[in-house]
Amino acid sequence: MEDPEVIKIRIGISSCLLGNKVRFDGGHKHDRYITGTLGCYFDFVPVCPEVECGLSVPREAMRLVGTPETPRLVTNKTGIDHTERMLGWAREKVLKLEQEGLCGFIFKSKSPSSGMERVKVYDANNVPRAIGTGLFAREFKEHFPLLPVEEEGRLHDLILRENFIESVFVYQRWRDTRSASTPQSLVEFHTEHKLLIRAHSEKHYRELGRLVAQAGKLDPETLFSNYQQLLMTAMRLKPTAKKHTNVLMHMMGYFKKLLSADEKAELLEVIDRFKNYHVPLIVPITLMNHYVRKYQEPYLHKQHYLNPHPTELKLRNHA
């Protein structure tokens, strides 16, 4: 049973992934990880470009033809061109989606309308190359350039899955901060996300720090827009074992006068084992959380790096 206290995060999704029978053949592509696991935390806003732009179910299959930059959406057998119909609908749809408060989108891979990348585009010789983007997906990404986006197929990659979900939770917390739009709310957000940002990009962490230092000098709109741009750019850069190790060693410094010799040795050993891919990240994180509670370390207690998303998702359990 779902926890009634959980406030779900709204994200867009290709409708067929929810089990809705909207595909060209009248079928669906139900993804049970999305509905069964992510559904406990996400509130889905389904989108089916083909049906919503006026095409029937079932319908003739379509594909992209021409160039990757300006492909045409054409039916496979009869050659009917639905490009303008799709683009006109997509431009109106993204404006409507502004009202949904989305914090991300999960696209259907390989779809000529919704594929995020590597969609087949057929050239003049009818030779396909997997180098295109679905027409709606392209319009969506151009309209919402900072929203976390991913495809259902890539979510089976544990690193890509963790990065996407972590980015969605960061974006949701950022939206709450942005609604306050005060220098103090920005400083608090940055302070609580420092270590998480460092795990993604030391460069962007430093740039964001310099920006926050100007919080009282810049007008709020410029300040928050610039911060959001840098933040979400950093979140696209995936953490590595080396980045995590640097953050963990930095955190250990907060306990240098508190840990016993045995505790220090244990923590160093666990971090080293993680660094060498012998244990998953959850192992040093669990030990670090233990010391944060034991020694009541106030700064680390507020760091989202230690708890960036619900533990039940088990996103840090892979080595």
C-alpha positions in Angstrom: 0.0 0.0 0.0 1.3 3.5 -0.9 2.2 5.8 1.9 -0.4 8.6 1.9 2.2 11.0 3.3 4.4 10.7 0.2 4.0 13.8 -2.1 4.6 12.5 -5.6 6.8 14.3 -8.1 5.2 15.0 -11.4 7.0 13.8 -14.5 5.9 13.4 -18.1 6.1 10.0 -19.8 5.3 8.3 -23.1 1.8 6.9 -22.5 2.6 3.4 -23.9 5.1 2.9 -21.1 2.2 3.0 -18.6 0.5 0.1 -20.4 -1.9 2.3 -22.4 -2.7 0.7 -25.8 -1.8 3.6 -28.0 0.9 2.2 -30.2 0.5 1.9 -34.0 -0.4 -1.8 -33.7 -2.9 -1.2 -30.9 -0.5 -2.5 -28.3 1.6 -1.0 -25.5 5.1 -1.1 -24.0 4.3 -1.4 -20.3 7.4 -0.9 -18.2 6.8 -2.5 -14.8 9.8 -0.9 -13.1 8.4 2.5 -14.0 4.9 1.8 -12.9 5.6 -0.5 -10.0 8.7 1.1 -8.4 8.9 4.7 -9.7 5.2 4.9 -9.5 5.4 5.0 -5.7 7.2 8.3 -5.9 6.3 9.8 -9.3 2.9 11.1 -10.5 2.9 10.4 -14.3 1.6 12.8 -16.9 1.1 10.6 -20.0 1.7 11.9 -23.5 1.2 10.0 -26.8 2.2 12.4 -29.7 0.6 10.2 -32.4 -2.8 9.9 -30.8 -2.9 13.4 -29.4 -2.1 14.9 -32.8 -5.1 13.1 -34.3 -3.9 9.8 -35.6 -5.9 6.6 -35.0 -5.2 3.4 -33.1 -4.2 1.2 -34.9 -2.4 3.1 -37.6 0.2 2.7 -40.2 3.7 2.6 -38.8 5.9 5.7 -39.4 9.6 6.5 -39.6 11.9 9.5 -40.0 13.3 10.2 -43.4 15.7 12.8 -44.7 18.4 14.5 -42.6 18.9 14.2 -38.8 18.6 18.0 -38.5 15.2 18.3 -40.3 13.7 14.9 -40.7 10.2 14.2 -42.1 7.7 11.9 -40.3 6.4 9.6 -43.1 4.3 6.5 -43.1 6.2 3.3 -44.0 4.1 2.0 -46.9 1.9 4.8 -48.3 4.4 7.6 -47.7 2.0 10.0 -46.1 3.9 12.9 -44.5 2.7 13.8 -41.0 5.5 16.2 -40.2 3.6 19.5 -40.1 0.7 17.9 -38.2 3.1 16.5 -35.5 5.2 19.7 -35.2 2.2 21.9 -34.9 0.7 19.8 -32.2 4.1 19.5 -30.4 4.6 23.3 -30.3 1.2 23.7 -28.6 1.7 20.7 -26.3 4.9 21.9 -24.7 3.1 25.2 -23.9 0.4 23.2 -22.1 2.9 21.1 -20.3 4.3 24.3 -18.7 1.2 24.2 -16.5 1.9 20.6 -15.3 4.9 21.4 -13.0 7.0 18.7 -14.5 10.3 17.7 -12.9 11.4 15.4 -15.7 10.3 13.2 -18.6 10.7 9.5 -19.6 10.6 9.0 -23.4 9.9 5.8 -25.4 13.2 4.8 -27.0 13.5 4.5 -30.8 10.1 6.2 -31.4 10.0 8.6 -34.4 8.0 11.0 -32.3 9.4 10.3 -28.8 12.8 8.8 -29.1 15.3 10.9 -27.2 18.3 9.9 -29.3 19.6 7.2 -31.7 16.3 7.1 -33.6 16.6 5.7 -37.1 16.6 8.2 -39.9 16.3 6.9 -43.5 18.3 8.7 -46.2 17.5 9.1 -49.9 18.8 5.5 -50.5 16.4 4.1 -47.8 19.4 3.4 -45.6 18.8 3.9 -41.9 21.2 5.5 -39.5 20.5 5.6 -35.7 21.4 9.3 -35.3 18.0 11.1 -35.0 15.7 12.4 -32.4 11.9 12.0 -32.3 10.0 15.1 -33.4 8.1 15.6 -30.1 11.2 14.7 -28.0 13.2 17.4 -29.9 10.6 20.0 -29.4 10.3 19.1 -25.7 14.0 19.2 -25.0 14.4 22.6 -26.8 11.5 24.0 -24.8 12.6 22.6 -21.4 16.4 22.5 -21.8 17.0 22.1 -18.1 14.5 19.3 -17.2 16.0 15.9 -16.5 15.0 13.5 -19.4 15.7 9.9 -20.1 14.5 6.9 -22.1 13.0 3.8 -20.6 15.6 1.6 -22.2 18.5 3.6 -20.7 16.9 3.3 -17.2 18.0 -0.3 -17.2 21.6 1.0 -16.9 22.0 1.4 -13.2 24.3 4.4 -13.4 22.0 6.3 -15.8 19.0 5.3 -13.7 20.5 6.7 -10.6 21.6 9.9 -12.3 18.2 10.6 -13.8 16.2 9.9 -10.6 18.6 11.9 -8.5 18.3 14.8 -10.9 14.5 14.6 -10.7 14.6 14.9 -6.9 17.1 17.7 -7.1 14.9 19.6 -9.6 11.9 19.1 -7.4 13.7 20.6 -4.4 15.0 23.4 -6.6 11.4 24.2 -7.7 10.4 24.6 -4.1 13.4 26.9 -3.5 12.7 28.9 -6.7 9.1 29.5 -5.5 10.5 31.4 -2.5 13.0 33.4 -4.6 14.9 34.9 -1.7 18.7 35.1 -1.4 18.4 33.2 1.9 16.5 30.3 0.3 19.2 30.1 -2.4 22.0 30.0 0.2 20.2 27.3 2.1 19.6 25.2 -1.0 23.2 25.5 -2.0 24.5 24.7 1.4 22.4 21.5 1.6 23.5 20.4 -1.9 27.2 21.2 -1.8 28.5 17.7 -1.5 26.0 16.3 -3.9 27.0 18.8 -6.5 30.7 18.1 -5.9 30.0 14.4 -6.6 28.9 15.5 -10.1 31.3 18.3 -10.9 33.9 20.0 -8.8 34.1 22.7 -11.5 30.4 23.6 -11.4 30.5 23.3 -7.6 33.0 26.1 -7.5 31.2 28.2 -10.1 28.0 27.9 -8.1 29.8 28.9 -4.9 31.0 32.1 -6.5 27.5 32.8 -7.8 25.9 32.3 -4.4 28.5 34.7 -2.9 26.9 37.4 -5.1 23.4 36.7 -3.8 23.0 40.1 -2.3 24.3 41.9 -5.4 22.5 40.4 -8.3 18.8 40.9 -9.0 16.8 37.7 -8.0 15.8 36.7 -11.6 19.4 36.8 -12.9 20.7 35.1 -9.7 18.2 32.2 -9.8 18.3 31.7 -13.6 22.1 31.5 -13.6 22.1 29.2 -10.6 19.5 26.8 -12.2 21.5 26.7 -15.5 24.7 25.8 -13.7 23.0 23.3 -11.3 21.2 21.3 -13.9 24.3 21.3 -16.2 26.3 19.8 -13.3 23.6 17.2 -12.7 24.0 15.9 -16.2 27.6 15.0 -15.4 27.6 11.5 -13.9 29.4 10.8 -10.6 32.3 8.4 -10.7 34.0 6.3 -8.0 36.8 8.8 -7.9 34.4 11.8 -7.5 32.5 10.0 -4.7 35.8 9.0 -3.0 36.9 12.7 -2.9 33.6 13.7 -1.4 33.7 10.9 1.2 37.3 11.8 2.2 36.2 15.4 2.5 33.3 14.4 4.8 35.7 12.3 6.9 37.5 15.5 7.8 34.5 16.7 9.8 35.1 13.8 12.2 38.9 14.0 12.6 38.7 15.0 16.2 35.8 12.7 17.0 36.5 9.3 15.6 38.5 6.8 17.5 41.5 5.2 15.9 39.5 2.1 15.2 36.7 4.1 13.7 39.0 6.0 11.4 40.7 2.8 10.2 37.3 1.2 9.6 36.0 4.2 7.6 39.2 4.5 5.5 39.0 0.8 4.8 35.4 1.0 3.6 36.1 4.0 1.4 39.1 2.2 -0.1 37.0 -0.9 -0.8 34.4 1.3 -2.5 37.1 3.1 -4.5 38.3 -0.2 -5.8 34.8 -1.4 -6.7 34.7 -4.1 -4.0 31.6 -2.7 -2.3 28.7 -0.4 -3.5 28.4 3.2 -2.5 25.7 2.4 0.0 28.3 0.8 2.3 30.4 3.9 3.0 27.3 6.0 2.9 25.6 3.9 5.6 28.7 4.1 7.8 29.0 7.8 7.3 25.3 8.3 8.2 26.0 6.3 11.4 28.7 8.6 12.4 26.7 11.7 11.5 24.0 10.5 13.9 26.4 9.3 16.6 28.4 12.5 16.8 25.5 14.8 15.8 27.5 16.5 13.0 25.1 19.4 12.1 26.6 20.3 8.6 26.6 16.8 7.3 23.2 16.1 8.8 21.7 18.6 6.3 23.6 17.2 3.3 21.3 15.7 0.6 24.3 13.8 -0.6 23.8 11.3 2.2 20.1 10.8 1.3 19.4 12.2 -2.2 16.4 10.0 -2.9 14.3 7.3 -1.0 16.5 4.4 0.2 13.8 2.0 -1.0 14.8 2.7 -4.6 18.2 1.0 -3.9 20.0 3.2 -6.4 23.3 3.1 -4.5 23.4 -0.7 -4.1 25.3 -1.4 -7.3 29.1 -1.8 -7.2 
